[in-house]
Amino acid sequence: MTRWTPLIALLAGVLNVLAFAPFNIWPIQILTLAWVFRQISRTTSFRRNALTGWLYGFGWAACGVHWLYISMHDYGGMAGWMAALAVGLLAAYLGIYAALTAGLAGWLKQRWQVSPAVLLLLVLPALWALSEWVRGWLFTGFPWLTSGYAHNVGPLAGFAPLIGVYGLAWIAAVIAGCLAMVSLRTGRRILPAVLAVVLACAGTALHLVQWTTPVGQPITARMLQGNIPQEMKFSNEALLSTLNMYDEMIRSAPADLIATPETAVPLLPQQLPPDYLARLIRFIQSSGSHLALGIPLSDGPNQYANSVIGFSPDPASAKSPYRYDKHHLVPFGEFIPFGFRWFVDMMSIPLGDMTRGNPLQLPFAVKQQWVMPNICYEDLFGEEIAAQLGGAYYAGQPQASILLNLSNIAWFGNSIALPQHLQISQMRALETGRPMLRSTNTGATAVIGPNGQVISELQPYTRNMLSASVQGYQGQTPYILFGNKLMLALAIVSLAAAWLLSRRKR
């Protein structure tokens, strides 16, 4: 390690953000990771490797999720220094995963006496993918900017329906290991170069495979983007105008599916004007439309759910509407971790402690299609969406043919959080082979095809409606059936192979 290595590691992490949306320069993710792997291969010092990994992870996280400052300072009223410190502490925590990966890899290199090839092609990619996976669920998980997301637009995208976003992280890490090997003067350069090309070509070929097929007749969909400023969303002064605006937008034209953003109606049903929902229901019944309405619901004192209710032309729907309750809640915003009540109170977060919906919930019937909602942060967790589809398949229940995300990320201002969230939805479409519709408050409201490509999108921070004809898809991708199990198996087999090779060498 030279005196410049720590600074280069930090800058490599910052540069890595350019691999993700809205920049989408995906080779940067592999190149920066290859540099990190090369540094790890040159020393067995746990401390030095961990420092290199931590600085890379810290720069990556701090630059990639800097927009959290906006929610805490601009909208939460937190002092600037405190909001900056909070972002820094989160980035410091996220950097620990890369630090442990790098440090453990160096330790195993010395413990097992593995060759550079085994370290770079088996040990490091496996540990990297496992660390990304652990980050996705430990302490409820924060998988934002998982390295696999950088490859939803590149040649590796074809692997997503097989092994998901964490599997893509493993594939990308293997290619990074190949590049690191090529850069080392070991004499073994042809084999890793060929392996990298083969993996890229395989991903391109797999992207041509049709894992799912069209089902039923297409439906017409209309996604609403209200563009309500976050500082006004829950204010008493703006409530009436917000309700009137969505009433007008919903009743402006019929569609098979009309979808509003998350908590488009920011009041409980019993707090609404007496005729508000009844007026919407009359329009739905008279026009033959279906409505997916974002609204909080309460089942008792201090029991609030972030929900979607669905009304159909069936008269019975008026009294017994479809209901979906958000399952994966956001820490601080929707549930309060132990000891952090003071933080939620200081941020004045409305409905900051909510109840969870069931992990498996039925989709919403819209003519010949089945629509499965997910709310905002939930589409970061591809394994949970896959579990919804796989659970329905194994139970013989209706399986969603269209995914629907309702979001409000106005908390993060006009920042890269919006295109990053759109990229996450694109990955969910790739993993499941199903279209994803997005109805958001400020953006990105979009229609995503089953191949992960954005078909149409509204201009962010405008008040508008996006209309489209959407074809549903049926069938099972391997990721729906197995979730992250295939990626975990690949990582474990890689580590087992490295251990066996080290024993044979000894």
Solvent accessible surface area in square Angstrom, and as a share of the most:
residue,aa,sasa,rsa
1,M,91,0.41
2,T,87,0.51
3,R,204,0.74
4,W,139,0.49
5,T,6,0.04
6,P,39,0.24
7,L,82,0.41
8,I,75,0.38
9,A,0,0.00
10,L,53,0.26
11,L,99,0.49
12,A,9,0.07
13,G,0,0.00
14,V,59,0.34
15,L,86,0.43
16,N,0,0.00
17,V,3,0.02
18,L,55,0.27
19,A,0,0.00
20,F,0,0.00
21,A,7,0.06
22,P,61,0.39
23,F,91,0.38
24,N,59,0.30
25,I,83,0.42
26,W,69,0.24
27,P,51,0.32
28,I,24,0.12
29,Q,0,0.00
30,I,9,0.04
31,L,104,0.52
32,T,9,0.05
33,L,0,0.00
34,A,9,0.07
35,W,58,0.20
36,V,3,0.02
37,F,1,0.00
38,R,65,0.24
39,Q,23,0.10
40,I,1,0.01
41,S,10,0.06
42,R,148,0.54
43,T,27,0.16
44,T,50,0.29
45,S,37,0.24
46,F,100,0.41
47,R,168,0.61
48,R,99,0.36
49,N,2,0.01
50,A,18,0.14
51,L,68,0.34
52,T,2,0.01
53,G,1,0.01
54,W,72,0.25
55,L,25,0.13
56,Y,0,0.00
57,G,3,0.03
58,F,53,0.22
59,G,1,0.01
60,W,15,0.05
61,A,9,0.07
62,A,27,0.21
63,C,46,0.28
64,G,0,0.00
65,V,2,0.01
66,H,82,0.36
67,W,3,0.01
68,L,29,0.14
69,Y,73,0.28
70,I,37,0.19
71,S,10,0.07
72,M,18,0.08
73,H,69,0.31
74,D,85,0.44
75,Y,68,0.26
76,G,8,0.07
77,G,65,0.63
78,M,5,0.02
79,A,48,0.37
80,G,24,0.23
81,W,169,0.59
82,M,56,0.25
83,A,0,0.00
84,A,56,0.43
85,L,92,0.46
86,A,29,0.23
87,V,13,0.08
88,G,22,0.22
89,L,111,0.55
90,L,45,0.22
91,A,0,0.00
92,A,27,0.21
93,Y,66,0.25
94,L,13,0.06
95,G,0,0.00
96,I,78,0.39
97,Y,20,0.08
98,A,7,0.05
99,A,11,0.08
100,L,102,0.51
101,T,7,0.04
102,A,1,0.01
103,G,0,0.00
104,L,71,0.35
105,A,0,0.00
106,G,0,0.00
107,W,114,0.40
108,L,16,0.08
109,K,36,0.15
110,Q,102,0.45
111,R,161,0.59
112,W,40,0.14
113,Q,95,0.42
114,V,12,0.07
115,S,30,0.19
116,P,53,0.34
117,A,18,0.14
118,V,21,0.12
119,L,0,0.00
120,L,0,0.00
121,L,31,0.15
122,L,43,0.21
123,V,0,0.00
124,L,0,0.00
125,P,0,0.00
126,A,0,0.00
127,L,15,0.08
128,W,7,0.03
129,A,0,0.00
130,L,36,0.18
131,S,17,0.11
132,E,6,0.03
133,W,65,0.23
134,V,40,0.23
135,R,14,0.05
136,G,1,0.01
137,W,122,0.43
138,L,60,0.30
139,F,151,0.63
140,T,46,0.27
141,G,4,0.04
142,F,38,0.16
143,P,1,0.01
144,W,13,0.05
145,L,9,0.05
146,T,0,0.00
147,S,0,0.00
148,G,0,0.00
149,Y,2,0.01
150,A,0,0.00
151,H,0,0.00
152,N,3,0.02
153,V,65,0.38
154,G,13,0.13
155,P,37,0.23
156,L,1,0.01
157,A,2,0.01
158,G,0,0.00
159,F,19,0.08
160,A,0,0.00
161,P,11,0.07
162,L,43,0.21
163,I,12,0.06
164,G,0,0.00
165,V,5,0.03
166,Y,3,0.01
167,G,0,0.00
168,L,0,0.00
169,A,1,0.01
170,W,36,0.12
171,I,5,0.03
172,A,0,0.00
173,A,0,0.00
174,V,9,0.05
175,I,13,0.06
176,A,0,0.00
177,G,0,0.00
178,C,0,0.00
179,L,64,0.32
180,A,1,0.01
181,M,4,0.02
182,V,47,0.27
183,S,51,0.33
184,L,22,0.11
185,R,226,0.82
186,T,59,0.34
187,G,71,0.68
188,R,154,0.56
189,R,108,0.39
190,I,140,0.71
191,L,130,0.65
192,P,1,0.01
193,A,42,0.33
194,V,78,0.45
195,L,58,0.29
196,A,12,0.09
197,V,92,0.53
198,V,82,0.47
199,L,26,0.13
200,A,29,0.23
201,C,79,0.47
202,A,36,0.28
203,G,0,0.00
204,T,73,0.43
205,A,57,0.44
206,L,41,0.20
207,H,67,0.30
208,L,137,0.68
209,V,66,0.38
210,Q,139,0.62
211,W,82,0.29
212,T,8,0.04
213,T,70,0.40
214,P,80,0.50
215,V,43,0.24
216,G,36,0.35
217,Q,117,0.52
218,P,61,0.39
219,I,2,0.01
220,T,69,0.40
221,A,2,0.01
222,R,11,0.04
223,M,0,0.00
224,L,0,0.00
225,Q,0,0.00
226,G,0,0.00
227,N,38,0.19
228,I,9,0.05
229,P,55,0.34
230,Q,11,0.05
231,E,117,0.53
232,M,85,0.38
233,K,5,0.02
234,F,72,0.30
235,S,30,0.20
236,N,126,0.65
237,E,154,0.69
238,A,4,0.03
239,L,27,0.14
240,L,115,0.57
241,S,67,0.43
242,T,3,0.02
243,L,7,0.03
244,N,67,0.34
245,M,18,0.08
246,Y,3,0.01
247,D,8,0.04
248,E,114,0.51
249,M,18,0.08
250,I,0,0.00
251,R,94,0.34
252,S,65,0.42
253,A,39,0.31
254,P,87,0.54
255,A,13,0.10
256,D,18,0.09
257,L,0,0.00
258,I,0,0.00
259,A,0,0.00
260,T,0,0.00
261,P,1,0.00
262,E,17,0.08
263,T,13,0.08
264,A,1,0.01
265,V,0,0.00
266,P,9,0.06
267,L,34,0.17
268,L,17,0.08
269,P,41,0.26
270,Q,129,0.57
271,Q,103,0.46
272,L,14,0.07
273,P,60,0.38
274,P,140,0.88
275,D,60,0.31
276,Y,4,0.01
277,L,34,0.17
278,A,41,0.32
279,R,66,0.24
280,L,0,0.00
281,I,23,0.12
282,R,130,0.47
283,F,32,0.13
284,I,0,0.00
285,Q,68,0.30
286,S,97,0.63
287,S,39,0.25
288,G,31,0.30
289,S,0,0.00
290,H,14,0.06
291,L,0,0.00
292,A,0,0.00
293,L,0,0.00
294,G,1,0.01
295,I,0,0.00
296,P,1,0.01
297,L,17,0.09
298,S,33,0.21
299,D,97,0.50
300,G,23,0.22
301,P,123,0.77
302,N,128,0.66
303,Q,82,0.37
304,Y,60,0.23
305,A,3,0.02
306,N,4,0.02
307,S,1,0.01
308,V,1,0.01
309,I,8,0.04
310,G,1,0.01
311,F,6,0.02
312,S,19,0.12
313,P,42,0.27
314,D,78,0.41
315,P,99,0.63
316,A,64,0.50
317,S,12,0.08
318,A,38,0.29
319,K,192,0.81
320,S,85,0.55
321,P,45,0.28
322,Y,40,0.15
323,R,86,0.32
324,Y,5,0.02
325,D,23,0.12
326,K,1,0.00
327,H,43,0.19
328,H,20,0.09
329,L,1,0.00
330,V,43,0.25
331,P,32,0.20
332,F,60,0.25
333,G,23,0.22
334,E,15,0.07
335,F,32,0.13
336,I,28,0.14
337,P,31,0.19
338,F,206,0.86
339,G,53,0.51
340,F,80,0.33
341,R,131,0.48
342,W,144,0.50
343,F,25,0.11
344,V,6,0.03
345,D,88,0.46
346,M,76,0.34
347,M,12,0.05
348,S,90,0.58
349,I,28,0.14
350,P,44,0.28
351,L,56,0.28
352,G,8,0.08
353,D,71,0.37
354,M,19,0.08
355,T,56,0.33
356,R,120,0.44
357,G,10,0.09
358,N,102,0.53
359,P,82,0.51
360,L,100,0.50
361,Q,31,0.14
362,L,98,0.49
363,P,7,0.04
364,F,11,0.05
365,A,45,0.35
366,V,0,0.00
367,K,131,0.55
368,Q,109,0.49
369,Q,1,0.00
370,W,91,0.32
371,V,0,0.00
372,M,10,0.05
373,P,3,0.02
374,N,5,0.03
375,I,1,0.01
376,C,16,0.10
377,Y,19,0.07
378,E,8,0.04
379,D,0,0.00
380,L,3,0.01
381,F,2,0.01
382,G,3,0.02
383,E,45,0.20
384,E,51,0.23
385,I,10,0.05
386,A,1,0.01
387,A,50,0.39
388,Q,19,0.08
389,L,1,0.01
390,G,4,0.03
391,G,21,0.21
392,A,11,0.09
393,Y,104,0.40
394,Y,143,0.54
395,A,66,0.51
396,G,71,0.68
397,Q,93,0.42
398,P,52,0.33
399,Q,34,0.15
400,A,2,0.02
401,S,5,0.03
402,I,0,0.00
403,L,0,0.00
404,L,0,0.00
405,N,0,0.00
406,L,0,0.00
407,S,0,0.00
408,N,10,0.05
409,I,5,0.02
410,A,3,0.02
411,W,58,0.20
412,F,33,0.14
413,G,7,0.07
414,N,130,0.67
415,S,20,0.13
416,I,31,0.16
417,A,0,0.00
418,L,5,0.02
419,P,35,0.22
420,Q,3,0.01
421,H,1,0.00
422,L,16,0.08
423,Q,3,0.01
424,I,3,0.02
425,S,0,0.00
426,Q,19,0.08
427,M,0,0.00
428,R,0,0.00
429,A,0,0.00
430,L,5,0.02
431,E,1,0.00
432,T,1,0.01
433,G,8,0.07
434,R,1,0.00
435,P,4,0.02
436,M,0,0.00
437,L,0,0.00
438,R,0,0.00
439,S,0,0.00
440,T,0,0.00
441,N,2,0.01
442,T,2,0.01
443,G,0,0.00
444,A,2,0.02
445,T,0,0.00
446,A,0,0.00
447,V,4,0.02
448,I,0,0.00
449,G,2,0.02
450,P,35,0.22
451,N,75,0.39
452,G,1,0.01
453,Q,82,0.36
454,V,52,0.30
455,I,119,0.60
456,S,36,0.23
457,E,78,0.35
458,L,16,0.08
459,Q,127,0.57
460,P,42,0.26
461,Y,70,0.26
462,T,47,0.27
463,R,135,0.49
464,N,75,0.38
465,M,66,0.29
466,L,17,0.08
467,S,78,0.50
468,A,24,0.19
469,S,84,0.54
470,V,5,0.03
471,Q,46,0.21
472,G,0,0.00
473,Y,40,0.15
474,Q,88,0.39
475,G,22,0.22
476,Q,42,0.19
477,T,0,0.00
478,P,24,0.15
479,Y,1,0.00
480,I,7,0.03
481,L,55,0.27
482,F,90,0.38
483,G,12,0.12
484,N,15,0.08
485,K,142,0.60
486,L,61,0.30
487,M,0,0.00
488,L,38,0.19
489,A,49,0.38
490,L,63,0.31
491,A,0,0.00
492,I,106,0.54
493,V,97,0.56
494,S,7,0.05
495,L,35,0.17
496,A,46,0.36
497,A,33,0.26
498,A,0,0.00
499,W,100,0.35
500,L,104,0.52
501,L,74,0.37
502,S,2,0.01
503,R,136,0.50
504,R,206,0.75
505,K,137,0.58
506,R,158,0.58
